């Protein structure tokens, strides 16, 4: 996802909070079954290096987990939290999978 309007629309969907990030999932209600993913990390988290590192970690998680556990026809947005960069990658992986499971139920 690249357009600001898509990110704002995702804010009206379901949300799941974890210590490392907030996950938003919004059904687009169109005929397209593809799953789109977007990432947001604000300047409050840190400088450009820290924000880019966090987004790279989020991309790796999304590449691995969204095809298997994502919601078809939906937009998925991950919003970084302050202690997300320090969390163990395996812990982030399990939190992301659990958050998707909660939102699908």
C-alpha distances in whole Angstrom, upper triangle without the diagonal:
4,6,9,10,7,8,11,11,11,13,16,15,17,17,19,20,22,23,21,18,16,14,13,13,13,14,13,16,16,17,14,15,12,10,6,6,5,8,11,14,16,20,22,21,22,22,20,21,21,17,16,19,17,13,15,17,14,12,16,16,13,14,17,17,14,16,19,18,15,15,15,13,11,8,9,9,11,13,16,19,22,24,21,22,25,25,26,23,25,25,21,21,23,22,18,20,23,20,18,22,23,20,20,24
4,7,9,8,8,11,12,12,15,17,17,20,20,22,22,24,25,22,19,18,17,15,16,15,17,15,19,18,20,17,18,15,14,10,9,7,9,11,14,16,18,21,20,21,21,18,20,20,17,16,19,17,14,16,18,15,14,18,18,16,17,20,20,18,19,23,22,19,19,19,17,15,11,12,11,13,14,17,20,23,25,22,22,26,26,28,25,27,27,24,24,26,25,21,23,26,23,21,25,26,23,24,27
4,5,5,7,9,10,11,13,16,17,19,20,22,23,25,26,24,20,19,18,16,16,15,16,14,18,17,20,18,19,17,15,12,12,10,12,12,15,16,19,21,22,23,23,20,23,23,19,19,21,20,17,19,21,18,17,21,21,18,20,23,23,20,22,25,24,20,20,20,17,15,12,13,12,15,15,18,21,24,26,24,25,28,29,30,28,30,30,26,26,28,26,23,25,27,24,23,26,27,23,25,28
4,5,5,6,9,10,11,14,15,18,18,21,21,23,25,23,19,17,17,14,15,14,17,15,18,19,22,20,21,19,17,14,13,10,11,11,14,14,17,19,20,21,21,20,22,22,18,19,21,20,17,20,21,19,18,22,22,20,22,25,24,21,23,26,25,21,21,21,19,16,13,14,12,14,14,17,19,22,25,23,24,27,28,30,28,30,29,26,26,28,26,23,26,27,23,23,26,26,23,25,28
4,5,5,6,9,10,12,13,17,18,21,22,24,26,24,21,18,17,14,15,13,14,12,16,16,19,18,20,18,17,14,14,12,14,13,17,17,20,22,23,25,25,23,26,25,21,22,25,23,20,23,24,21,21,24,24,21,23,26,25,22,24,26,25,21,20,20,17,15,12,14,13,15,16,19,22,24,27,25,26,30,30,32,30,32,31,27,28,29,27,24,26,27,24,23,26,25,22,23,26
4,5,5,6,9,10,11,14,15,18,20,22,24,22,19,16,14,12,11,10,11,10,13,14,17,15,16,15,13,10,10,9,11,12,16,17,20,22,22,24,25,23,25,24,21,21,23,21,18,20,22,18,18,21,21,18,20,22,21,18,20,23,21,17,16,16,13,11,8,10,10,13,14,17,20,23,26,23,25,28,28,29,27,29,28,24,25,26,24,21,23,24,21,19,23,22,19,20,23
4,5,5,7,9,10,13,13,16,17,19,21,19,15,13,12,9,10,10,13,12,16,17,20,18,18,16,14,11,10,8,9,9,12,14,17,18,19,21,22,20,23,21,18,18,20,18,15,18,19,16,16,20,19,16,19,22,20,17,20,22,21,17,16,17,15,12,9,9,7,10,10,14,17,20,22,20,22,25,25,27,25,27,25,22,22,24,21,19,21,22,19,18,21,21,18,20,23
4,5,5,8,10,13,13,16,17,20,22,21,17,14,13,11,12,10,13,13,16,17,21,20,20,19,17,14,13,11,12,11,14,15,18,19,20,22,23,23,25,24,20,21,23,21,19,22,22,19,20,23,22,20,23,25,23,20,23,25,23,20,18,19,17,14,11,12,10,13,12,16,18,21,24,22,24,27,27,29,28,29,28,24,25,26,23,21,23,24,20,20,23,22,19,21,23
4,5,6,8,11,12,16,18,21,23,22,18,15,13,10,10,8,10,9,12,14,17,17,18,17,15,13,13,12,14,14,17,18,21,22,23,26,27,26,28,26,23,24,26,23,20,23,24,20,21,24,22,20,22,25,23,19,22,24,21,18,16,17,14,11,9,11,10,14,14,18,20,23,26,24,26,29,28,30,28,30,28,25,25,26,24,21,23,23,19,18,21,20,17,18,21
4,5,5,8,9,12,15,17,20,19,15,12,10,6,6,5,8,9,12,14,17,16,16,15,13,11,10,10,11,12,15,17,20,21,21,24,25,24,26,24,21,22,23,20,18,21,21,17,18,21,19,16,19,21,19,16,19,20,18,15,13,14,13,9,7,8,7,10,11,15,17,21,23,21,23,26,25,27,25,26,25,21,22,22,20,17,19,19,16,15,18,17,13,15,18
4,6,8,8,11,13,16,18,18,14,11,10,7,8,8,11,12,15,18,21,20,20,19,16,14,13,12,13,12,15,15,19,19,20,23,24,24,26,24,21,22,24,20,19,22,22,18,19,22,20,18,22,23,21,19,21,23,20,17,16,18,16,12,10,10,9,11,11,14,16,19,21,20,22,25,24,27,25,27,25,21,22,23,20,18,20,20,16,16,19,17,14,17,19
4,7,9,12,15,18,21,21,17,13,12,8,9,7,10,11,13,16,20,19,19,19,17,16,15,15,16,16,18,19,23,23,23,26,28,28,30,28,24,26,27,24,22,25,25,21,22,25,23,21,24,25,23,20,22,24,21,18,16,17,15,12,11,12,11,14,14,18,19,23,25,23,26,28,27,29,28,29,27,24,24,25,22,19,21,21,17,16,19,17,14,16,18
4,7,10,13,16,19,19,16,12,10,6,5,4,7,9,12,15,18,17,17,17,14,14,14,14,15,16,19,20,24,24,24,27,29,28,30,27,24,25,26,23,21,24,23,19,21,23,21,18,21,22,20,17,19,20,17,14,12,14,13,10,9,9,10,12,14,17,19,22,24,22,25,27,26,27,26,26,25,22,22,22,19,17,18,17,14,13,15,13,10,12,14
4,7,10,14,17,17,14,10,8,6,5,6,9,12,14,17,20,19,18,18,15,15,14,15,16,16,19,21,24,24,23,27,29,29,30,27,24,25,26,22,21,24,22,19,20,22,19,17,21,21,18,16,19,19,15,13,11,14,14,11,10,10,10,12,13,16,18,21,22,20,24,26,24,25,24,24,22,19,19,19,16,14,15,14,11,10,12,10,7,10,11
4,7,10,13,14,11,7,6,4,6,9,12,15,17,20,23,22,20,19,16,16,14,14,14,14,16,18,22,21,20,24,26,26,27,24,21,23,23,19,19,21,20,16,19,20,17,16,20,20,17,15,19,19,15,14,13,16,16,13,12,10,9,10,10,13,14,18,19,17,20,22,20,22,21,21,19,16,17,17,13,12,14,12,9,10,12,9,7,11,12
4,7,10,11,9,6,5,7,9,12,15,18,20,23,25,24,22,21,17,17,15,15,15,15,16,18,22,21,19,23,26,26,26,23,21,22,22,18,18,20,18,15,18,19,16,15,19,19,16,15,18,18,15,13,14,17,18,15,14,11,11,10,11,12,13,16,16,15,18,20,17,19,18,18,16,13,14,13,10,9,11,9,6,8,10,8,7,11,12
4,7,8,6,5,6,9,12,15,18,21,23,26,28,27,25,24,20,19,17,16,15,14,15,16,19,18,16,20,23,24,24,21,19,21,20,17,17,20,17,15,18,19,16,16,20,20,17,17,21,20,17,16,17,21,21,18,16,13,12,10,10,10,10,13,13,12,15,17,15,17,17,17,14,12,14,13,9,10,12,11,8,11,13,10,11,14,15
4,5,5,6,8,11,14,18,21,23,26,29,30,29,26,25,21,20,17,17,15,15,15,17,19,18,16,19,22,23,23,19,18,20,18,15,16,18,15,13,17,17,14,15,19,18,16,17,20,20,17,17,18,22,23,20,18,15,13,11,10,10,9,11,10,9,13,14,11,13,14,14,11,9,11,10,7,8,11,10,8,11,13,12,13,16,17
4,6,8,11,14,17,21,24,27,30,32,34,32,30,28,24,23,20,18,16,15,14,16,18,16,13,17,20,21,21,17,16,19,17,14,16,18,15,14,18,18,15,17,21,20,18,19,23,23,20,20,22,25,26,23,21,18,15,12,11,9,7,9,7,7,11,11,9,12,13,14,10,9,12,12,9,11,14,13,11,15,16,15,16,20,21
4,7,10,13,16,20,23,25,29,31,32,30,28,26,22,20,17,16,13,13,11,13,16,14,11,14,17,18,17,14,13,15,13,10,12,14,11,10,14,15,12,14,18,17,16,17,21,21,19,19,21,24,25,22,19,16,13,10,9,7,5,7,6,4,7,8,7,10,10,12,9,7,10,11,8,9,13,13,11,14,17,16,17,20,21
4,6,10,13,16,20,22,25,27,29,27,25,23,19,17,14,13,10,10,9,12,15,14,11,15,17,18,18,14,13,15,14,10,11,14,11,9,13,14,12,13,16,17,15,15,19,20,17,16,18,21,22,18,16,12,10,6,5,5,5,8,9,6,10,12,10,13,12,14,12,9,11,12,9,9,12,12,10,12,15,15,14,18,20
4,7,10,13,17,19,22,24,27,25,23,21,18,16,13,12,10,10,11,13,16,15,14,17,20,20,20,17,15,17,17,13,13,16,14,11,14,16,14,13,17,18,16,15,19,19,17,15,16,19,20,16,14,10,8,6,5,7,7,11,12,10,13,15,14,16,16,17,14,11,13,14,10,9,13,12,9,11,14,13,12,15,17
4,7,10,13,16,19,21,23,21,19,18,14,13,10,10,10,10,12,15,18,18,16,20,22,22,22,19,17,18,18,14,14,16,14,11,13,15,12,11,15,16,13,12,16,16,13,11,12,15,16,12,10,7,6,5,6,9,11,14,15,13,15,18,16,18,16,17,15,12,13,13,10,8,11,11,7,8,11,11,9,12,15
4,7,10,12,15,18,20,19,17,16,13,12,10,10,10,11,14,16,20,19,19,22,24,23,24,22,19,20,20,17,16,18,17,13,15,17,15,13,17,18,15,13,16,17,14,11,11,14,14,10,8,6,5,6,8,11,13,17,18,16,19,21,20,21,20,21,19,16,16,17,14,11,13,13,10,9,13,12,9,12,14
4,7,9,12,15,17,15,14,13,10,10,9,10,12,14,17,19,23,23,22,25,27,26,27,25,22,22,23,19,18,20,19,15,16,18,15,13,16,17,14,11,14,15,12,9,8,10,10,6,6,5,6,9,11,15,17,21,22,19,22,24,22,23,21,22,20,17,17,17,15,12,13,13,10,9,11,11,8,9,12
4,6,9,12,14,13,13,13,10,10,11,12,14,15,19,21,25,25,25,27,29,28,29,27,24,24,25,22,20,22,22,18,18,21,19,16,18,20,17,14,16,17,15,11,9,10,9,5,5,7,9,12,14,18,20,24,25,22,25,28,26,27,25,25,24,21,21,21,19,16,17,17,14,12,14,14,10,11,14
4,5,8,11,11,10,11,10,10,12,14,17,19,22,24,28,29,28,31,32,31,32,30,27,27,28,25,23,25,24,20,20,23,20,17,19,21,18,14,16,17,15,11,8,8,6,4,6,9,12,15,18,21,23,27,28,26,28,31,29,30,27,28,27,24,23,23,21,18,18,19,16,13,15,15,11,11,14
4,6,9,8,9,10,10,10,12,14,17,19,23,25,28,29,29,32,33,31,32,31,28,27,29,26,23,25,25,22,21,24,22,18,20,22,20,16,17,19,17,13,11,9,6,5,7,10,13,17,19,22,25,29,30,27,30,33,31,32,29,30,29,26,25,26,24,21,21,22,19,16,19,19,15,15,17
4,7,8,9,11,12,13,16,18,21,23,27,28,32,33,33,35,36,35,36,35,31,31,32,30,27,29,29,25,24,27,25,21,23,24,22,18,19,20,19,15,12,10,7,8,10,14,16,20,22,26,29,32,34,31,33,36,34,35,32,33,32,29,28,28,26,23,23,24,21,18,20,20,16,15,18
4,6,8,10,12,13,16,18,22,24,28,30,33,35,34,37,37,35,37,36,32,32,33,31,28,29,29,26,25,27,25,22,23,25,23,19,19,21,20,16,13,11,7,9,11,15,18,21,24,28,30,34,35,32,34,37,36,36,34,34,33,30,29,30,28,25,25,26,23,20,22,23,19,18,20
4,6,9,12,14,17,20,24,26,30,32,36,37,36,39,39,37,38,37,34,33,34,32,29,30,30,27,25,27,26,22,23,24,23,19,18,20,19,16,14,10,8,11,13,17,20,23,26,30,33,36,37,34,36,39,37,37,34,34,34,31,29,30,29,26,25,27,25,21,23,24,21,19,21
4,6,9,10,14,17,21,24,27,30,33,35,34,36,36,34,35,34,31,30,31,29,26,26,27,24,22,24,23,19,19,21,20,16,15,17,17,14,12,9,6,9,11,14,18,21,24,27,30,34,35,32,33,36,34,34,31,31,32,29,27,28,27,24,23,25,23,20,21,23,20,18,21
4,7,10,13,16,20,23,27,29,33,34,33,35,36,34,34,33,30,29,30,28,25,25,25,22,20,22,20,17,17,18,17,13,12,14,14,11,9,5,4,8,10,13,17,20,23,26,29,33,33,30,31,34,32,32,29,29,29,26,24,25,24,21,20,22,20,17,18,20,17,15,18
4,6,10,13,17,20,24,27,30,32,30,32,33,30,31,30,27,25,26,24,21,22,22,19,17,18,17,14,14,16,14,11,10,12,13,10,9,6,5,7,9,11,14,17,21,23,27,30,31,27,28,31,29,29,26,26,27,24,22,23,23,19,19,21,19,16,18,20,17,16,19
4,7,10,14,17,20,23,27,28,27,29,29,27,28,27,24,22,23,21,18,19,19,15,14,15,14,11,11,13,12,8,8,11,11,7,7,6,5,5,6,7,11,13,17,20,23,26,27,23,25,28,26,26,23,23,23,20,18,20,19,15,15,18,16,13,15,17,14,14,17
4,7,11,14,17,20,24,25,24,26,26,24,25,24,20,19,21,19,15,16,17,13,12,14,14,10,11,14,13,9,10,13,13,9,10,9,8,7,5,6,8,11,15,17,21,24,25,22,23,26,25,25,22,23,23,20,18,20,19,16,16,19,16,14,17,18,16,16,19
4,7,10,14,17,20,22,20,22,23,21,21,20,17,16,17,15,12,13,13,10,9,12,11,7,9,12,11,8,11,14,13,10,11,11,11,9,6,5,6,8,11,14,17,20,21,18,19,22,21,22,19,20,20,16,16,18,17,13,15,17,15,13,16,18,15,16,19
4,7,10,13,17,18,17,19,19,17,19,17,14,13,15,13,10,12,13,9,9,12,12,9,12,15,14,12,14,17,16,13,14,15,14,11,8,6,5,6,9,11,15,18,19,16,17,21,20,21,19,21,20,17,17,19,17,14,16,18,16,15,18,19,17,18,22
4,7,10,13,15,13,15,16,14,15,14,10,10,12,9,7,10,10,7,8,12,11,10,13,15,15,13,16,19,17,15,16,18,18,14,11,9,6,5,6,8,11,14,16,13,14,17,17,19,17,19,18,15,15,18,16,13,16,18,15,15,19,20,18,20,23
4,6,10,12,11,13,14,12,14,13,9,10,12,9,8,11,12,10,11,15,14,13,16,18,18,17,20,22,21,18,19,21,20,17,13,11,7,6,5,6,10,12,14,12,13,17,17,19,18,21,20,16,17,20,17,15,19,20,17,17,21,21,19,22,25
4,7,8,7,9,10,10,11,9,6,8,10,8,7,11,12,10,12,15,15,15,18,20,20,19,22,24,23,21,22,24,24,20,17,14,11,8,6,5,8,9,12,10,11,14,15,18,17,20,19,15,18,20,18,16,20,21,18,19,23,23,21,24,27
4,5,6,8,9,10,12,10,7,11,13,11,11,14,15,14,16,19,19,19,22,24,23,23,26,28,26,24,25,27,27,23,19,17,13,12,8,8,9,9,13,12,13,16,17,20,20,23,22,19,21,23,21,19,23,24,21,22,26,25,24,27,29
4,5,5,6,8,11,9,7,11,13,12,13,16,17,16,18,21,21,22,24,26,26,26,29,31,30,28,29,31,30,27,23,21,17,15,12,10,11,10,14,14,13,16,18,21,22,25,24,21,23,26,23,22,26,27,24,26,29,29,27,30,33
4,6,8,11,13,11,9,13,14,13,14,18,18,17,20,22,22,23,26,27,27,27,30,32,30,28,29,32,31,28,24,22,18,16,12,10,9,8,11,12,13,15,17,21,21,24,22,20,23,25,22,22,26,26,24,26,29,28,27,30,32
4,7,9,10,8,7,11,11,9,12,14,14,14,17,19,19,20,23,24,24,24,28,29,27,26,28,30,30,27,23,20,17,14,11,8,7,5,8,9,9,11,14,17,18,21,19,17,20,22,19,19,23,24,21,23,27,26,25,28,31
4,7,8,6,6,10,10,10,12,15,15,16,18,20,20,22,24,25,26,26,30,31,30,29,30,33,33,29,26,23,19,17,14,11,10,8,11,11,10,12,15,18,19,22,21,19,22,24,22,22,26,26,25,26,30,29,29,32,34
4,6,5,6,9,10,11,12,14,16,17,18,20,21,23,24,26,27,27,30,32,31,30,32,34,33,30,27,24,21,18,16,13,14,12,14,14,12,15,18,20,20,24,23,21,24,26,25,24,28,29,27,29,32,32,31,34,36
4,6,5,6,8,10,10,12,14,15,16,18,20,21,22,24,26,26,28,31,30,28,30,32,32,29,25,23,19,17,15,13,15,14,16,15,13,16,18,20,20,24,24,21,23,26,25,23,27,29,27,28,31,32,30,33,36
4,6,5,6,9,10,11,12,14,15,17,19,20,21,23,24,25,28,30,29,28,31,32,32,29,26,23,21,18,17,14,15,14,15,14,11,14,16,18,18,21,22,19,21,25,24,23,26,28,26,28,31,31,31,33,36
4,6,5,6,9,10,11,12,14,16,17,18,20,22,23,23,26,28,27,26,29,31,31,28,25,22,19,16,14,11,12,10,11,10,7,10,13,15,15,19,19,16,19,22,20,20,23,25,23,25,28,28,28,31,33
4,5,5,6,9,10,11,12,14,15,16,18,20,21,21,24,26,25,24,26,28,28,25,21,19,15,13,11,9,10,10,12,10,9,12,14,16,16,19,19,16,18,21,19,18,22,24,22,23,26,27,26,28,31
4,5,5,6,9,10,10,12,14,15,16,18,20,20,23,25,25,23,26,27,27,24,21,19,16,14,13,11,13,13,15,12,10,14,15,17,15,19,19,16,18,21,20,19,22,24,23,23,27,27,26,29,32
4,5,5,6,9,10,11,13,14,16,17,19,19,22,24,24,23,26,27,28,25,22,19,17,14,14,11,13,13,13,10,8,11,12,13,12,16,16,14,16,19,18,17,20,22,21,22,26,26,26,28,31
4,5,5,6,9,10,11,12,14,16,16,17,20,22,21,20,23,25,25,23,19,16,14,11,10,7,9,10,10,7,6,9,10,12,11,14,14,11,13,16,15,14,17,19,18,19,22,23,22,25,27
4,5,5,6,9,10,10,12,14,15,15,18,20,20,18,21,22,23,20,17,14,11,9,9,8,11,13,13,10,9,13,13,15,13,16,16,13,14,17,16,14,17,19,18,18,22,23,22,24,27
4,5,5,6,9,10,11,13,14,15,17,19,20,19,22,23,24,21,19,16,14,12,13,11,14,15,15,12,10,14,14,14,11,15,16,13,13,17,17,15,17,20,19,19,23,24,23,25,28
4,5,5,6,9,10,11,12,14,16,18,18,17,20,22,23,21,18,15,14,11,12,10,13,14,13,10,8,11,11,10,8,11,12,9,10,13,13,12,14,17,16,17,20,21,21,23,26
4,5,5,6,9,10,10,11,14,16,15,14,17,19,20,17,15,11,10,7,9,9,12,14,14,10,10,13,12,12,10,12,13,9,9,13,12,10,12,15,14,14,17,19,18,20,23
4,5,5,6,9,10,10,12,15,15,14,17,18,19,17,14,12,11,10,12,12,15,17,17,14,13,16,15,15,12,14,15,12,11,15,15,12,14,17,16,15,19,20,19,20,24
4,6,5,6,9,10,12,14,14,14,18,19,21,19,17,14,14,12,15,14,17,19,18,14,13,16,14,13,10,12,13,11,9,13,14,11,13,16,16,16,18,21,20,21,24
4,6,5,6,8,10,11,11,12,15,17,19,17,15,12,12,10,13,13,15,18,16,13,13,15,13,12,9,10,11,8,6,10,10,8,9,13,12,12,15,17,17,18,21
4,5,5,5,8,10,10,9,12,14,15,14,12,9,10,9,13,13,16,19,19,15,16,18,16,16,12,13,14,11,9,12,12,9,10,13,12,11,14,16,15,16,19
4,6,6,7,10,11,11,14,15,16,15,14,12,13,13,16,17,20,22,22,18,18,20,19,17,14,14,16,13,11,14,15,12,12,16,16,14,16,19,18,18,22
4,6,7,8,9,10,14,15,18,17,16,14,15,14,18,18,20,23,22,18,18,20,18,16,12,12,14,12,9,12,13,10,10,14,14,13,15,18,18,17,20
4,6,6,6,7,11,13,16,14,14,12,13,13,16,17,19,22,21,17,19,20,18,16,13,12,13,11,8,10,11,8,7,11,11,9,11,14,14,14,17
4,5,5,4,8,9,12,11,11,9,11,12,15,17,20,23,22,19,20,22,20,19,16,16,16,14,11,13,13,9,9,12,11,8,11,14,13,12,16
4,6,6,9,9,12,12,13,11,14,15,19,21,23,26,26,22,23,25,23,22,18,18,19,17,14,15,16,13,11,15,15,11,13,16,15,14,17
4,6,9,10,13,14,15,13,16,17,20,22,24,27,26,23,24,26,23,21,18,17,18,16,13,13,15,12,10,13,13,10,11,14,14,12,15
4,7,9,12,12,13,11,14,15,18,20,22,25,24,21,23,24,21,21,18,16,17,15,12,12,13,10,7,10,10,7,7,11,10,9,12
4,6,9,8,9,8,11,13,16,18,21,24,24,21,23,25,22,22,19,18,18,16,13,14,14,10,9,11,10,7,9,11,9,8,12
4,6,6,8,8,12,14,17,20,23,26,26,23,25,28,25,25,22,22,21,19,17,17,16,13,12,13,12,8,9,11,9,7,11
4,5,9,10,14,16,20,23,25,29,29,26,28,30,28,28,25,24,24,22,20,20,20,16,15,17,15,12,13,15,12,10,14
4,7,10,13,17,20,23,26,30,30,27,29,32,30,30,27,27,27,24,22,23,22,18,18,19,17,14,16,17,14,12,16
4,6,10,13,16,19,22,26,27,24,26,29,27,27,25,25,24,21,20,21,19,16,16,17,15,12,14,15,12,11,14
4,7,10,13,16,19,23,24,21,23,26,24,25,23,24,23,20,19,20,18,15,16,17,14,12,15,16,12,13,16
4,7,10,13,16,20,21,17,19,22,21,22,19,20,19,16,15,17,15,11,13,14,11,9,13,14,11,12,15
4,6,10,13,16,18,15,17,20,19,20,18,20,19,15,15,17,15,11,14,15,12,11,15,15,13,15,18
4,6,9,13,14,11,13,16,15,17,15,17,15,12,13,14,12,9,13,14,11,11,15,15,13,16,19
4,7,10,12,10,12,15,15,17,16,18,16,13,15,16,13,12,15,16,13,14,18,17,16,18,21
4,7,8,6,8,11,11,14,14,16,15,11,14,16,13,12,16,17,14,16,19,19,18,21,23
4,6,5,8,10,10,14,14,17,14,12,15,16,13,13,17,17,15,17,20,19,19,22,24
4,6,7,8,10,14,15,18,15,13,17,18,16,16,20,20,18,21,23,23,23,26,28
4,6,5,7,10,12,15,12,11,15,16,14,15,18,18,17,20,22,22,22,25,27
4,5,5,9,9,12,10,8,12,13,11,12,15,16,15,17,20,20,20,23,25
4,6,8,9,12,11,10,13,15,14,14,18,19,18,20,23,23,23,26,28
4,7,9,12,11,10,13,15,14,15,19,19,19,21,24,24,25,27,29
4,6,9,7,7,10,11,11,12,15,16,16,18,20,21,22,24,26
4,6,5,6,9,10,11,12,14,15,16,19,20,21,23,25,26
4,5,5,6,9,10,10,12,14,15,17,18,20,21,23,25
4,5,5,6,9,10,11,12,14,16,17,18,20,21,23
4,5,5,6,9,10,11,12,14,15,16,18,20,21
4,6,5,6,9,10,10,12,14,15,16,18,20
4,5,5,6,9,10,11,12,14,16,17,19
4,5,5,6,8,10,11,12,14,15,17
4,6,5,6,9,10,10,12,14,16
4,5,5,6,9,10,11,12,15
4,5,5,6,9,10,11,13
4,5,5,6,9,10,11
4,5,5,6,9,10
4,5,5,6,9
4,5,5,6
4,6,5
4,5
4
